[in-house]
């Protein structure tokens, strides 16, 4: 037998196997296991399928069925049972088509996302945000550095983002800043009405974000900060020292007695007024607290070991709280 005949025979046998498999799938398992649009010449275009965080597996399967990507819900459940892939589909964005076989769709949803959700919480400095993105999106060192070049401390809006895995770090940073500008636009009018410069709002909000244990404390702490500023007191906020001293691996170090004397514009124990820039990226509640502080006679506060806050009107009262709760 010549080589050409051997090749033809192999191709012929291959076609028989493919056709036979098709017949078995169709006759034994049913048409539900076939692609929704079975076309070799013109396969369906890929479409975006987004799975939101906290979406259950049943909701994902229903979404695929409702949008016409699969012929039946039972089919996908059978595939997940057979492959032991139950509960392995994660939230994100995926590119799938109605020409894909159900098992191919499942494979894409588990192994080949095109987008990932990333939650950026309030109170992170830009370096911490960059590290969160690096871990979540599998960035290289260069991509992380590109993000940091465009990032602007205080103006990176904390939110849950759906990031394209092919999107550059620089574009992601600009997207977060644009999100800040959009969310802050209405608040900016309120800050002007309150005669507060927008940059001042962001700086003070970053202090409140780091000092408050919860949102309920924010308006009171804001009132205390304003009392100290308006009465020419030092702010004496440890978080500003932590920002000045923070380094990779320990961005918010524990403050020692010697740290209170460091030479830095962020040392609010030796420099009056607020620091020259934000110390973190605050959320909506902290920003609102700056614009709408609670009217209070308090000038001091501290948190005890359990996180409970204690206020004082005078320095003598504050000293008593220190002796009692520290």
BAKEVEX-961632 format. One record per residue (C-alpha): residue number from 1; residue in one letter; x, z, y. Coordinates in steps of 0.05 Angstrom, whole numbers. Last residue first. Layout:
residues N
+-----+---+--------+--------+--------+
:   k : r :      x :      z :      y :
+-----+---+--------+--------+--------+
: NUM : a :      X :      Z :      Y :
...
+-----+---+--------+--------+--------+
end
This chain:
residues 326
+-----+---+--------+--------+--------+
:   k : r :      x :      z :      y :
+-----+---+--------+--------+--------+
: 326 : x :    -98 :   1542 :   1037 :
: 325 : x :   -172 :   1563 :   1045 :
: 324 : x :   -170 :   1631 :   1078 :
: 323 : x :   -104 :   1629 :   1115 :
: 322 : x :   -116 :   1558 :   1139 :
: 321 : x :   -188 :   1575 :   1158 :
: 320 : x :   -163 :   1635 :   1199 :
: 319 : x :   -113 :   1589 :   1234 :
: 318 : x :   -170 :   1541 :   1251 :
: 317 : x :   -211 :   1597 :   1281 :
: 316 : x :   -151 :   1615 :   1325 :
: 315 : x :   -142 :   1541 :   1344 :
: 314 : x :   -214 :   1540 :   1369 :
: 313 : x :   -278 :   1505 :   1349 :
: 312 : x :   -265 :   1503 :   1274 :
: 311 : x :   -290 :   1460 :   1217 :
: 310 : x :   -282 :   1469 :   1142 :
: 309 : x :   -286 :   1410 :   1093 :
: 308 : x :   -294 :   1420 :   1018 :
: 307 : x :   -245 :   1378 :    977 :
: 306 : x :   -236 :   1430 :    922 :
: 305 : x :   -167 :   1449 :    946 :
: 304 : x :   -193 :   1461 :   1017 :
: 303 : x :   -203 :   1407 :   1069 :
: 302 : x :   -186 :   1419 :   1142 :
: 301 : x :   -218 :   1412 :   1209 :
: 300 : x :   -204 :   1424 :   1283 :
: 299 : x :   -234 :   1409 :   1351 :
: 298 : x :   -307 :   1427 :   1339 :
: 297 : x :   -357 :   1428 :   1396 :
: 296 : x :   -395 :   1369 :   1366 :
: 295 : x :   -432 :   1306 :   1386 :
: 294 : x :   -431 :   1263 :   1324 :
: 293 : x :   -394 :   1198 :   1334 :
: 292 : x :   -432 :   1131 :   1341 :
: 291 : x :   -380 :   1079 :   1356 :
: 290 : x :   -325 :   1112 :   1316 :
: 289 : x :   -373 :   1131 :   1260 :
: 288 : x :   -398 :   1059 :   1255 :
: 287 : x :   -327 :   1036 :   1239 :
: 286 : x :   -320 :   1090 :   1186 :
: 285 : x :   -386 :   1071 :   1154 :
: 284 : x :   -369 :    997 :   1153 :
: 283 : x :   -304 :   1003 :   1116 :
: 282 : x :   -233 :   1015 :   1140 :
: 281 : x :   -170 :    976 :   1124 :
: 280 : x :   -111 :   1023 :   1131 :
: 279 : x :    -63 :   1053 :   1182 :
: 278 : x :    -91 :   1015 :   1242 :
: 277 : x :    -44 :   1002 :   1300 :
: 276 : x :     -7 :   1034 :   1358 :
: 275 : x :    -25 :   1105 :   1337 :
: 274 : x :    -79 :   1142 :   1376 :
: 273 : x :    -65 :   1185 :   1436 :
: 272 : x :     -8 :   1235 :   1442 :
: 271 : x :     57 :   1226 :   1405 :
: 270 : x :     94 :   1284 :   1372 :
: 269 : x :     42 :   1307 :   1321 :
: 268 : x :     10 :   1238 :   1319 :
: 267 : x :     72 :   1209 :   1287 :
: 266 : x :     53 :   1136 :   1283 :
: 265 : x :     99 :   1118 :   1341 :
: 264 : x :    155 :   1144 :   1296 :
: 263 : x :    213 :   1192 :   1301 :
: 262 : x :    200 :   1241 :   1245 :
: 261 : x :    187 :   1314 :   1265 :
: 260 : x :    125 :   1328 :   1223 :
: 259 : x :    162 :   1299 :   1163 :
: 258 : x :    208 :   1360 :   1159 :
: 257 : x :    149 :   1404 :   1140 :
: 256 : x :    133 :   1359 :   1080 :
: 255 : x :     78 :   1307 :   1074 :
: 254 : x :     57 :   1281 :   1005 :
: 253 : x :     69 :   1206 :   1002 :
: 252 : x :     14 :   1154 :   1014 :
: 251 : x :     45 :   1086 :    998 :
: 250 : x :     84 :   1112 :    938 :
: 249 : x :    106 :   1055 :    892 :
: 248 : x :    127 :   1012 :    951 :
: 247 : x :    140 :   1056 :   1011 :
: 246 : x :     98 :   1100 :   1056 :
: 245 : x :    132 :   1141 :   1110 :
: 244 : x :     97 :   1112 :   1171 :
: 243 : x :     30 :   1109 :   1135 :
: 242 : x :     39 :   1180 :   1109 :
: 241 : x :     53 :   1204 :   1179 :
: 240 : x :    -11 :   1172 :   1204 :
: 239 : x :    -48 :   1204 :   1146 :
: 238 : x :    -25 :   1273 :   1168 :
: 237 : x :    -67 :   1272 :   1231 :
: 236 : x :    -44 :   1315 :   1289 :
: 235 : x :    -89 :   1282 :   1342 :
: 234 : x :    -48 :   1312 :   1398 :
: 233 : x :    -95 :   1338 :   1452 :
: 232 : x :   -109 :   1302 :   1518 :
: 231 : x :   -181 :   1328 :   1524 :
: 230 : x :   -212 :   1259 :   1514 :
: 229 : x :   -168 :   1245 :   1453 :
: 228 : x :   -181 :   1313 :   1421 :
: 227 : x :   -256 :   1310 :   1431 :
: 226 : x :   -257 :   1237 :   1406 :
: 225 : x :   -221 :   1258 :   1342 :
: 224 : x :   -270 :   1316 :   1332 :
: 223 : x :   -330 :   1271 :   1342 :
: 222 : x :   -301 :   1221 :   1293 :
: 221 : x :   -291 :   1277 :   1243 :
: 220 : x :   -365 :   1295 :   1252 :
: 219 : x :   -388 :   1222 :   1244 :
: 218 : x :   -344 :   1212 :   1182 :
: 217 : x :   -363 :   1274 :   1142 :
: 216 : x :   -425 :   1244 :   1110 :
: 215 : x :   -385 :   1182 :   1089 :
: 214 : x :   -341 :   1221 :   1042 :
: 213 : x :   -273 :   1257 :   1038 :
: 212 : x :   -258 :   1238 :   1110 :
: 211 : x :   -186 :   1234 :   1134 :
: 210 : x :   -166 :   1165 :   1108 :
: 209 : x :   -228 :   1128 :   1132 :
: 208 : x :   -229 :   1168 :   1197 :
: 207 : x :   -159 :   1145 :   1214 :
: 206 : x :   -175 :   1072 :   1197 :
: 205 : x :   -238 :   1077 :   1241 :
: 204 : x :   -195 :   1102 :   1298 :
: 203 : x :   -151 :   1040 :   1294 :
: 202 : x :   -210 :    992 :   1285 :
: 201 : x :   -249 :   1020 :   1343 :
: 200 : x :   -187 :   1020 :   1388 :
: 199 : x :   -177 :    946 :   1372 :
: 198 : x :   -249 :    932 :   1393 :
: 197 : x :   -242 :    967 :   1460 :
: 196 : x :   -292 :   1023 :   1471 :
: 195 : x :   -340 :   1024 :   1530 :
: 194 : x :   -399 :   1046 :   1487 :
: 193 : x :   -434 :    981 :   1504 :
: 192 : x :   -370 :    945 :   1486 :
: 191 : x :   -369 :    980 :   1419 :
: 190 : x :   -442 :    961 :   1406 :
: 189 : x :   -426 :    888 :   1420 :
: 188 : x :   -367 :    892 :   1372 :
: 187 : x :   -413 :    921 :   1319 :
: 186 : x :   -452 :    856 :   1317 :
: 185 : x :   -389 :    814 :   1307 :
: 184 : x :   -356 :    863 :   1258 :
: 183 : x :   -386 :    833 :   1194 :
: 182 : x :   -366 :    762 :   1213 :
: 181 : x :   -298 :    781 :   1240 :
: 180 : x :   -284 :    822 :   1177 :
: 179 : x :   -304 :    765 :   1131 :
: 178 : x :   -259 :    719 :   1171 :
: 177 : x :   -202 :    768 :   1159 :
: 176 : x :   -217 :    769 :   1084 :
: 175 : x :   -218 :    693 :   1082 :
: 174 : x :   -153 :    690 :   1120 :
: 173 : x :   -120 :    734 :   1068 :
: 172 : x :   -148 :    692 :   1011 :
: 171 : x :   -122 :    629 :   1045 :
: 170 : x :    -52 :    658 :   1049 :
: 169 : x :    -53 :    679 :    976 :
: 168 : x :    -69 :    608 :    955 :
: 167 : x :   -133 :    589 :    919 :
: 166 : x :   -122 :    562 :    848 :
: 165 : x :   -152 :    625 :    815 :
: 164 : x :   -213 :    618 :    860 :
: 163 : x :   -232 :    686 :    887 :
: 162 : x :   -301 :    718 :    880 :
: 161 : x :   -295 :    777 :    928 :
: 160 : x :   -324 :    847 :    926 :
: 159 : x :   -314 :    878 :    995 :
: 158 : x :   -265 :    915 :   1040 :
: 157 : x :   -254 :    872 :   1102 :
: 156 : x :   -181 :    859 :   1116 :
: 155 : x :   -178 :    872 :   1191 :
: 154 : x :   -143 :    940 :   1192 :
: 153 : x :    -74 :    911 :   1176 :
: 152 : x :    -72 :    836 :   1185 :
: 151 : x :    -55 :    794 :   1123 :
: 150 : x :    -25 :    725 :   1134 :
: 149 : x :     47 :    741 :   1114 :
: 148 : x :     22 :    792 :   1063 :
: 147 : x :    -16 :    738 :   1025 :
: 146 : x :     46 :    693 :   1022 :
: 145 : x :     86 :    751 :    996 :
: 144 : x :     37 :    761 :    939 :
: 143 : x :     40 :    688 :    921 :
: 142 : x :    116 :    690 :    920 :
: 141 : x :    118 :    750 :    874 :
: 140 : x :     74 :    713 :    825 :
: 139 : x :      0 :    727 :    820 :
: 138 : x :    -39 :    744 :    757 :
: 137 : x :   -106 :    746 :    792 :
: 136 : x :   -126 :    819 :    781 :
: 135 : x :    -55 :    848 :    781 :
: 134 : x :    -31 :    809 :    841 :
: 133 : x :    -97 :    819 :    878 :
: 132 : x :    -92 :    895 :    871 :
: 131 : x :    -19 :    891 :    893 :
: 130 : x :    -37 :    852 :    956 :
: 129 : x :    -92 :    901 :    972 :
: 128 : x :    -43 :    958 :    966 :
: 127 : x :      5 :    923 :   1013 :
: 126 : x :    -51 :    912 :   1063 :
: 125 : x :    -67 :    987 :   1067 :
: 124 : x :   -125 :   1011 :   1026 :
: 123 : x :   -179 :   1055 :   1057 :
: 122 : x :   -242 :   1019 :   1033 :
: 121 : x :   -244 :    987 :    965 :
: 120 : x :   -226 :    915 :    948 :
: 119 : x :   -264 :    893 :    886 :
: 118 : x :   -239 :    828 :    855 :
: 117 : x :   -284 :    778 :    819 :
: 116 : x :   -246 :    721 :    784 :
: 115 : x :   -253 :    646 :    789 :
: 114 : x :   -235 :    587 :    745 :
: 113 : x :   -243 :    627 :    681 :
: 112 : x :   -213 :    600 :    616 :
: 111 : x :   -211 :    650 :    559 :
: 110 : x :   -278 :    684 :    548 :
: 109 : x :   -327 :    639 :    585 :
: 108 : x :   -289 :    577 :    565 :
: 107 : x :   -291 :    596 :    491 :
: 106 : x :   -366 :    610 :    496 :
: 105 : x :   -378 :    541 :    526 :
: 104 : x :   -336 :    508 :    471 :
: 103 : x :   -377 :    545 :    418 :
: 102 : x :   -441 :    517 :    449 :
: 101 : x :   -415 :    445 :    446 :
: 100 : x :   -400 :    418 :    515 :
:  99 : x :   -438 :    359 :    543 :
:  98 : x :   -480 :    405 :    587 :
:  97 : x :   -417 :    422 :    626 :
:  96 : x :   -375 :    483 :    641 :
:  95 : x :   -330 :    506 :    698 :
:  94 : x :   -329 :    582 :    702 :
:  93 : x :   -334 :    636 :    756 :
:  92 : x :   -324 :    709 :    741 :
:  91 : x :   -352 :    768 :    702 :
:  90 : x :   -323 :    779 :    633 :
:  89 : x :   -344 :    753 :    565 :
:  88 : x :   -316 :    797 :    510 :
:  87 : x :   -380 :    836 :    496 :
:  86 : x :   -391 :    801 :    429 :
:  85 : x :   -334 :    755 :    409 :
:  84 : x :   -334 :    773 :    335 :
:  83 : x :   -330 :    698 :    319 :
:  82 : x :   -391 :    695 :    274 :
:  81 : x :   -432 :    744 :    315 :
:  80 : x :   -416 :    710 :    381 :
:  79 : x :   -433 :    643 :    350 :
:  78 : x :   -500 :    669 :    324 :
:  77 : x :   -516 :    699 :    392 :
:  76 : x :   -501 :    633 :    424 :
:  75 : x :   -548 :    596 :    377 :
:  74 : x :   -603 :    648 :    385 :
:  73 : x :   -606 :    633 :    460 :
:  72 : x :   -626 :    561 :    447 :
:  71 : x :   -609 :    491 :    471 :
:  70 : x :   -550 :    511 :    514 :
:  69 : x :   -526 :    491 :    584 :
:  68 : x :   -596 :    481 :    612 :
:  67 : x :   -595 :    529 :    671 :
:  66 : x :   -646 :    575 :    638 :
:  65 : x :   -606 :    575 :    573 :
:  64 : x :   -540 :    593 :    606 :
:  63 : x :   -573 :    646 :    648 :
:  62 : x :   -608 :    676 :    587 :
:  61 : x :   -541 :    680 :    551 :
:  60 : x :   -510 :    715 :    611 :
:  59 : x :   -569 :    763 :    617 :
:  58 : x :   -563 :    782 :    544 :
:  57 : x :   -489 :    794 :    553 :
:  56 : x :   -504 :    842 :    611 :
:  55 : x :   -484 :    827 :    682 :
:  54 : x :   -446 :    886 :    713 :
:  53 : x :   -405 :    839 :    757 :
:  52 : x :   -436 :    771 :    771 :
:  51 : x :   -427 :    712 :    723 :
:  50 : x :   -420 :    646 :    759 :
:  49 : x :   -429 :    578 :    726 :
:  48 : x :   -399 :    520 :    765 :
:  47 : x :   -415 :    452 :    738 :
:  46 : x :   -375 :    401 :    698 :
:  45 : x :   -403 :    331 :    697 :
:  44 : x :   -440 :    308 :    635 :
:  43 : x :   -404 :    262 :    586 :
:  42 : x :   -412 :    188 :    596 :
:  41 : x :   -388 :    147 :    536 :
:  40 : x :   -391 :    203 :    484 :
:  39 : x :   -461 :    228 :    501 :
:  38 : x :   -497 :    288 :    471 :
:  37 : x :   -528 :    323 :    531 :
:  36 : x :   -551 :    392 :    508 :
:  35 : x :   -492 :    397 :    462 :
:  34 : x :   -509 :    408 :    389 :
:  33 : x :   -519 :    476 :    356 :
:  32 : x :   -594 :    477 :    371 :
:  31 : x :   -601 :    412 :    333 :
:  30 : x :   -603 :    449 :    267 :
:  29 : x :   -556 :    491 :    226 :
:  28 : x :   -562 :    454 :    160 :
:  27 : x :   -584 :    384 :    182 :
:  26 : x :   -549 :    376 :    249 :
:  25 : x :   -486 :    415 :    233 :
:  24 : x :   -481 :    382 :    165 :
:  23 : x :   -492 :    312 :    194 :
:  22 : x :   -440 :    323 :    248 :
:  21 : x :   -390 :    349 :    197 :
:  20 : x :   -402 :    286 :    155 :
:  19 : x :   -391 :    242 :    216 :
:  18 : x :   -326 :    278 :    232 :
:  17 : x :   -303 :    276 :    159 :
:  16 : x :   -322 :    202 :    151 :
:  15 : x :   -286 :    185 :    216 :
:  14 : x :   -224 :    220 :    190 :
:  13 : x :   -227 :    183 :    124 :
:  12 : x :   -230 :    116 :    161 :
:  11 : x :   -172 :    136 :    207 :
:  10 : x :   -131 :    157 :    146 :
:   9 : x :   -148 :     92 :    110 :
:   8 : x :   -130 :     50 :    170 :
:   7 : x :    -63 :     86 :    175 :
:   6 : x :    -49 :     75 :    101 :
:   5 : x :    -68 :      1 :    107 :
:   4 : x :    -19 :     -7 :    165 :
:   3 : x :     36 :     28 :    126 :
:   2 : x :     28 :    -20 :     68 :
:   1 : x :      0 :      0 :      0 :
+-----+---+--------+--------+--------+
end
